[in-house]
């Protein structure tokens, strides 16, 4: 097994961000059934993985949901062993959500390439290539994070109720 190399962390962080955005539609139903996950839960896990840890408010913003909706979502993720709640050491009002080992392994399962194999391949790149790849992956992630422009929904006019 490869030792963690701090110099590789920016590259791996860029790759994880790219993967989190690029894998959105690539998972199949069998994966969700086998792991007892919903799409909303998977999105939450990706968001937490992307940042390392998130507060409930940060997670709500990342998922574009209300903070109240985060609680049942993460209750189930915690119950099933995918995330852990970690109290903040400075501010007792804040609880952080972090991926558990099981949550990390579940996200790795849907990777195109295993992390250890990817780390080995990235380690063989020249430093200039690693830097270029970081720039490219960041650019791709920025593009994937931009909201898609969708045509406005055409609604039929509402008719007044007959009296």
C-alpha positions, 0 to 999 in steps of 0.5 A: 500500500502506498504511503500518503504523500502530502505533496499529492494532496492538492492533486488528489483533492482536485481529482476527488472534486472532479469525480464527485461532480462527474459521477453524478449520473453514472451510478446504477439502481443496484448500487443504491438498493444494495447499499440502502441509499437514496440519491439525496443521501448519496449527494450528501455523502459526496458533498461531505467528502468534497469538503472533508466535513460540513456543519448541518447549515453548510450541508443544507447550502451545498444540497440546496435544502433547508437545514431542517431537512438535513437532520432526517437525511443525516440521521439515516446516514448515521444509523446506517454507518455512512457518516458520523456526527462530531461535536465542535471542540470550540463551539458546542452549538456546532456539530460536524458531519464527517464520512465514516470509513464505511461511507468512504469505502462506499464512495470509493466503490463507485469510482472509475479507478480505485484510489490506490491505483489512481495514486500510483498513476498520479505519483508517476507523473512529472510535477509539471503534469500534476500541476497542469492536471490540477488546473484542468480538473479544477476547471472541469469541476468549476464548469460542472458546478455551474447551474445548467440553463434549462428552458422555462417550464410552460404552464397552462393558464389557470382558469377561474372556477365556475360558480 
